[in-house]
């Protein structure tokens, strides 16, 4: 019998790694040839295309593909991971954000920009993952890389938190966008929530949860 091949669009739950999702899909489908089209951080949710069978060969073509996200930034304090899973690196403060300043500042974060990946990332330094060095309080020096931010918009604001949507090239760290935006306007910041709503042609409307799949 011919082994099935294709792409499943999984709506990833929080707390799972992309590899965790692959393992569960392998178990549900009783298949070994399963992969994914681009890592999604454990705390993030949303679209994770999972390839099965011979379709796994196409994963390489999606690593730099366009991705869409919705989420929330907080300008109350900063963290060492640039997101809500990290340790605070500044004192918490309550403030009222200047929406006009934020929107104007966003203009400098669209188009082709240079972005330094977070210290707590899977980038390799001398064969060692950057996050392994960071967890051991060892110096992490990563070089800026060019990414493309096609659209970066604010969709709401409440106190010190801002809701946003962004469309960007693969390899863009939304956590770094949160951090760098705060640095630009002189406020501590971090990414509170992140949901991926699209990867290339794969969208949320096509997604199923692992519970629905199983």
C-alpha positions as CSV (number, residue, x, y, z in Angstrom):
1,X,0.0,0.0,0.0
2,X,1.3,3.5,-0.9
3,X,2.2,5.6,2.1
4,X,0.2,8.8,2.3
5,X,1.9,12.1,1.6
6,X,0.9,15.7,2.1
7,X,0.8,18.5,4.7
8,X,-1.3,18.8,7.8
9,X,-1.9,22.2,9.2
10,X,-1.7,21.8,13.0
11,X,-3.0,24.5,15.4
12,X,-0.2,24.1,18.0
13,X,-1.1,24.3,21.7
14,X,1.0,26.3,24.2
15,X,3.7,24.4,26.0
16,X,4.6,22.1,23.2
17,X,7.7,22.2,21.1
18,X,7.4,21.8,17.3
19,X,9.2,18.4,17.8
20,X,6.6,17.4,20.3
21,X,3.9,17.9,17.7
22,X,5.9,15.8,15.2
23,X,6.1,13.0,17.7
24,X,2.4,13.0,18.4
25,X,1.5,13.1,14.7
26,X,3.9,10.1,14.1
27,X,2.0,8.2,16.9
28,X,-1.5,9.1,15.6
29,X,-0.7,8.2,12.0
30,X,1.6,5.3,12.8
31,X,4.2,6.9,10.4
32,X,7.9,7.7,10.9
33,X,8.4,10.1,8.0
34,X,6.9,13.2,9.6
35,X,8.5,16.7,9.8
36,X,7.5,20.4,10.2
37,X,7.8,23.6,8.1
38,X,9.6,25.9,10.6
39,X,9.9,25.9,14.4
40,X,7.3,27.7,16.6
41,X,8.4,28.6,20.1
42,X,6.8,26.4,22.9
43,X,4.8,29.3,24.5
44,X,3.5,30.3,21.1
45,X,0.4,28.9,19.4
46,X,-1.1,28.6,16.0
47,X,-0.2,27.4,12.5
48,X,2.4,24.6,12.3
49,X,2.5,22.9,8.9
50,X,3.5,19.2,9.4
51,X,4.6,17.2,6.4
52,X,4.1,13.5,6.1
53,X,5.5,10.9,3.7
54,X,7.4,12.1,0.7
55,X,6.1,15.7,1.3
56,X,8.9,16.1,4.0
57,X,11.3,16.8,1.1
58,X,9.6,20.2,0.6
59,X,10.3,21.5,4.1
60,X,13.5,23.2,2.9
61,X,11.5,25.4,0.6
62,X,9.4,26.9,3.4
63,X,12.1,27.8,6.0
64,X,12.3,31.4,4.6
65,X,8.7,31.7,3.5
66,X,6.4,34.5,4.6
67,X,4.8,34.1,8.0
68,X,2.0,36.0,9.8
69,X,1.5,36.5,13.5
70,X,-0.8,38.2,16.0
71,X,0.2,38.9,19.5
72,X,0.7,41.3,22.5
73,X,3.7,43.3,23.6
74,X,4.1,44.6,27.1
75,X,6.0,47.7,27.9
76,X,5.8,47.1,31.7
77,X,9.2,45.4,32.1
78,X,11.8,43.5,30.0
79,X,12.9,39.8,30.3
80,X,16.1,38.0,29.5
81,X,14.3,35.8,26.8
82,X,12.4,38.8,25.4
83,X,9.2,37.0,26.1
84,X,6.9,36.0,29.0
85,X,8.8,32.8,29.8
86,X,12.0,34.7,30.9
87,X,13.2,36.3,34.1
88,X,12.5,40.1,34.5
89,X,15.5,42.3,33.8
90,X,13.9,45.5,34.9
91,X,11.6,46.8,37.5
92,X,7.9,46.7,36.6
93,X,6.3,50.0,35.9
94,X,2.8,51.2,35.0
95,X,2.6,53.8,32.3
96,X,0.4,55.2,29.5
97,X,1.8,54.6,26.1
98,X,2.0,57.2,23.4
99,X,0.1,55.6,20.5
100,X,1.3,58.2,18.0
101,X,5.0,57.6,18.9
102,X,4.5,53.8,18.7
103,X,3.0,54.0,15.2
104,X,5.7,56.3,14.0
105,X,8.5,54.1,15.5
106,X,7.0,51.0,13.7
107,X,7.8,52.6,10.4
108,X,11.5,52.0,11.1
109,X,10.8,48.3,11.6
110,X,9.4,47.5,8.2
111,X,11.2,46.5,5.0
112,X,14.6,44.9,5.0
113,X,16.1,45.4,8.5
114,X,19.1,44.0,10.4
115,X,18.0,42.0,13.5
116,X,20.1,40.4,16.2
117,X,18.6,37.1,17.3
118,X,17.9,36.7,21.1
119,X,20.5,35.2,23.3
120,X,17.9,32.5,24.2
121,X,17.6,31.1,20.7
122,X,18.6,28.0,18.9
123,X,21.3,29.7,16.9
124,X,24.7,28.0,17.1
125,X,27.9,29.5,18.4
126,X,30.9,27.3,17.9
127,X,28.6,24.3,17.6
128,X,26.7,25.1,20.9
129,X,23.2,26.4,21.0
130,X,23.0,30.1,22.1
131,X,20.3,29.3,24.7
132,X,22.6,26.7,26.3
133,X,25.3,29.4,26.8
134,X,22.8,31.9,28.0
135,X,21.4,29.5,30.6
136,X,24.9,29.0,32.0
137,X,25.5,32.7,32.2
138,X,28.1,32.5,29.5
139,X,28.6,35.4,27.0
140,X,26.5,35.1,23.9
141,X,27.5,37.2,20.8
142,X,25.3,36.8,17.8
143,X,25.7,38.6,14.5
144,X,22.8,40.6,13.1
145,X,21.0,39.0,10.1
146,X,18.8,40.6,7.5
147,X,15.1,39.9,7.7
148,X,12.1,41.3,5.9
149,X,9.2,42.7,7.7
150,X,6.4,43.3,5.2
151,X,3.7,44.6,7.5
152,X,3.8,45.6,11.1
153,X,0.7,47.2,12.6
154,X,-0.9,48.0,16.0
155,X,-4.4,46.7,16.4
156,X,-5.1,47.8,20.0
157,X,-3.7,49.3,23.1
158,X,-4.6,48.9,26.8
159,X,-2.5,50.3,29.5
160,X,1.1,49.1,29.0
161,X,0.1,46.4,26.6
162,X,-0.2,46.6,22.8
163,X,-1.9,44.2,20.4
164,X,-0.2,43.8,17.0
165,X,-0.1,41.9,13.8
166,X,3.1,41.3,11.7
167,X,3.9,39.6,8.4
168,X,7.6,38.8,8.0
169,X,10.1,36.5,6.4
170,X,11.1,33.2,7.9
171,X,14.0,33.6,10.4
172,X,12.5,36.8,11.9
173,X,12.3,36.7,15.7
174,X,9.1,38.5,16.9
175,X,10.6,38.4,20.4
176,X,13.4,40.6,19.1
177,X,10.9,43.0,17.4
178,X,9.3,43.4,20.9
179,X,12.7,44.0,22.5
180,X,14.0,46.3,19.8
181,X,10.9,48.4,19.7
182,X,11.1,49.0,23.4
183,X,14.8,49.9,23.1
184,X,13.9,52.4,20.3
185,X,11.3,54.3,22.4
186,X,13.3,54.0,25.6
187,X,11.0,51.5,27.5
188,X,11.5,48.0,28.8
189,X,9.4,45.5,26.8
190,X,8.8,41.8,26.1
191,X,6.5,39.6,24.1
192,X,3.5,38.5,26.1
193,X,1.5,36.3,23.6
194,X,2.1,35.1,20.1
195,X,-0.1,33.3,17.7
196,X,1.0,32.3,14.2
197,X,-1.9,32.6,11.8
198,X,-0.2,31.8,8.5
199,X,2.8,30.2,6.9
200,X,3.0,30.8,3.1
201,X,-0.3,29.3,1.8
202,X,-1.1,27.5,5.0
203,X,-3.7,29.4,7.1
204,X,-5.5,29.1,10.4
205,X,-8.8,28.2,8.6
206,X,-7.2,25.0,7.4
207,X,-5.8,24.0,10.8
208,X,-6.8,21.2,13.2
209,X,-5.7,20.6,16.8
210,X,-3.9,17.4,17.7
211,X,-7.0,16.4,19.7
212,X,-9.1,16.7,16.5
213,X,-6.6,14.8,14.5
214,X,-6.4,11.9,17.0
